[in-house]
Amino acid sequence: MDLGADRVQSPAMRYLLLVLVMAASLVGGFFFRGDVEHSMSVAAVIVLSVCVLAADLLGSPKSRTARMGAAVLAGVLFAVGWYLGGRELEAATNDCAQRAEAVRTALAEHRQRTGSFPASPDELVGLEWPGERLLRESPLQYMRTEDGYVLWYRDGRLTFTATEEHELSVERQYE
């Protein structure tokens, strides 16, 4: 039984949907690899599986080879997205490491001007927050506390933390 051929009759609609599935595969890989956990989540496996299955179902109904090629292409595009998402995460993490002290300086200057640390990083005028990414927020997180602030970001099992009193330090998470 050929479900893909029965449901989408128009070749133009089939190709449009196939292009959308390929794009979803690429973007899905990019998005899920951008997660700081560095692992393949259940959601990522589901998205990959759905994209591969949809590509197979939307491929040419007359050629099993073309359908398999479409499914393989969806998997390859997910892998390409996964690789590019990892590169973006790596660049963002490196940017956080290189610019964390500049953020601490900007926070101290803000406190000197206003008497308190900002409620959010958006209040830091003239500072581009490190680690900006396309589909996810920066790995560098900020939280104002009662007596100061905490800055942190993760890189795999390593957590980097800084406060108003202490520069960036690292702690390894064990399983």
matplotlib code that plots the C-alpha trace (Angstrom):
import matplotlib.pyplot as plt

x = [0.0, 1.4, 0.1, 2.2, 0.9, -2.7, -2.7, -0.8, -1.9, -0.5, 3.3, 3.7, 2.2, 4.3, 7.5, 6.5, 5.9, 9.1, 11.1, 9.4, 10.3, 13.9, 14.0, 12.5, 15.1, 18.0, 16.5, 15.6, 19.2, 20.5, 18.1, 18.5, 22.3, 22.3, 21.3, 24.0, 23.4, 25.5, 23.2, 20.5, 17.2, 14.1, 12.5, 15.5, 15.1, 11.3, 11.9, 14.6, 12.4, 9.3, 11.4, 12.9, 9.5, 7.8, 10.5, 10.1, 6.3, 6.5, 9.2, 8.3, 5.5, 6.9, 10.4, 11.3, 14.9, 13.9, 11.9, 14.8, 17.0, 14.6, 14.7, 18.5, 18.7, 16.4, 18.8, 21.8, 20.3, 19.5, 23.2, 24.3, 22.0, 23.4, 26.9, 26.2, 24.2, 27.2, 29.5, 27.2, 27.0, 30.8, 31.3, 28.7, 30.3, 33.8, 32.3, 30.9, 34.3, 36.2, 33.7, 32.6, 34.9, 33.6, 30.1, 31.3, 32.8, 29.6, 27.6, 29.9, 29.6, 25.9, 25.9, 28.1, 25.8, 22.4, 23.2, 22.1, 22.8, 20.3, 17.2, 18.1, 21.0, 18.8, 19.5, 23.2, 23.4, 26.0, 26.9, 26.2, 25.5, 28.0, 27.0, 24.0, 22.6, 20.1, 17.4, 18.3, 19.3, 22.8, 24.5, 25.5, 22.8, 22.4, 20.5, 20.4, 20.5, 19.8, 23.4, 24.8, 24.5, 25.4, 26.6, 26.9, 27.0, 27.5, 29.8, 28.9, 29.6, 31.4, 29.6, 31.3, 30.2, 31.1, 29.7, 30.3, 33.1, 34.6, 35.8, 34.8, 35.4, 34.7, 33.0, 32.7, 29.3, 29.6, 27.0]
y = [0.0, 3.3, 5.9, 8.8, 8.4, 8.1, 11.2, 13.8, 13.6, 16.8, 16.6, 20.3, 19.9, 16.7, 18.6, 21.6, 19.3, 17.4, 20.7, 21.7, 18.3, 18.8, 22.3, 21.0, 18.2, 20.8, 23.2, 20.4, 19.2, 22.7, 23.4, 20.2, 20.2, 23.7, 22.3, 22.5, 18.9, 17.6, 14.6, 13.3, 13.9, 11.9, 14.9, 15.0, 11.4, 11.8, 14.8, 13.0, 9.9, 11.9, 13.8, 10.6, 8.9, 11.9, 12.2, 8.6, 9.0, 12.2, 10.9, 9.8, 7.2, 5.6, 5.0, 3.3, 4.4, 8.1, 7.6, 6.0, 8.8, 11.4, 9.7, 9.5, 13.1, 14.1, 12.2, 13.8, 17.3, 16.6, 15.6, 18.8, 20.8, 18.9, 19.8, 23.5, 23.8, 22.3, 24.8, 27.7, 26.4, 26.1, 29.7, 31.0, 29.2, 30.5, 34.0, 33.7, 32.6, 35.4, 38.2, 37.1, 39.6, 42.4, 41.5, 41.6, 45.1, 46.3, 45.0, 46.8, 50.0, 49.8, 49.3, 52.3, 54.4, 53.2, 51.8, 48.3, 45.5, 45.3, 43.1, 41.7, 42.0, 44.2, 47.1, 47.1, 49.9, 49.6, 45.9, 43.3, 40.2, 37.4, 34.1, 35.3, 32.5, 32.1, 29.8, 29.7, 32.1, 32.8, 30.1, 32.9, 33.3, 36.1, 36.3, 39.2, 38.0, 39.8, 40.8, 40.7, 38.5, 35.1, 34.6, 31.1, 29.0, 25.3, 23.5, 19.8, 18.7, 21.8, 24.7, 28.1, 30.5, 34.1, 36.5, 40.1, 39.0, 36.1, 35.8, 32.9, 29.5, 26.0, 23.0, 19.6, 17.8, 14.0, 11.5]
z = [0.0, -1.0, 1.4, 0.1, -3.5, -2.3, -0.2, -2.4, -6.0, -7.4, -8.3, -7.5, -4.0, -3.5, -4.3, -2.2, 0.8, 0.1, 0.1, 3.4, 4.9, 3.8, 5.3, 8.5, 8.6, 8.2, 10.7, 13.2, 13.2, 13.7, 16.5, 18.4, 18.2, 19.6, 23.0, 25.6, 26.7, 23.7, 23.4, 21.0, 22.8, 22.3, 20.5, 18.1, 17.3, 16.7, 14.4, 12.4, 12.1, 11.0, 8.4, 7.0, 6.9, 5.3, 2.7, 1.8, 1.6, -0.5, -2.9, -6.4, -6.2, -9.4, -8.2, -5.0, -5.5, -5.7, -2.5, -0.7, -2.0, -0.6, 2.8, 2.8, 1.8, 4.7, 7.1, 5.6, 5.9, 9.5, 10.0, 8.2, 10.5, 13.5, 12.5, 11.9, 15.1, 17.0, 15.3, 16.3, 19.9, 20.0, 18.7, 21.2, 24.1, 23.1, 22.8, 26.4, 27.7, 25.9, 26.9, 30.4, 32.1, 29.8, 31.0, 34.7, 34.0, 32.5, 35.4, 37.9, 35.9, 35.9, 39.7, 40.1, 37.9, 39.3, 42.8, 41.9, 39.4, 36.5, 36.7, 33.2, 30.7, 28.5, 30.9, 30.1, 27.6, 24.9, 25.6, 23.0, 25.1, 24.3, 22.6, 20.6, 18.4, 15.6, 17.1, 20.7, 23.5, 24.5, 26.6, 29.1, 31.7, 34.2, 37.5, 39.9, 43.6, 46.8, 47.3, 43.7, 40.7, 39.2, 35.6, 34.2, 31.1, 30.4, 28.0, 28.2, 31.7, 32.6, 34.3, 34.3, 37.0, 38.0, 40.6, 41.5, 43.8, 41.9, 38.3, 36.1, 37.7, 36.4, 37.9, 36.4, 36.6, 37.4, 36.5]

ax = plt.figure().add_subplot(projection="3d")
ax.plot(x, y, z, "-o")
ax.set_aspect("equal")
plt.show()
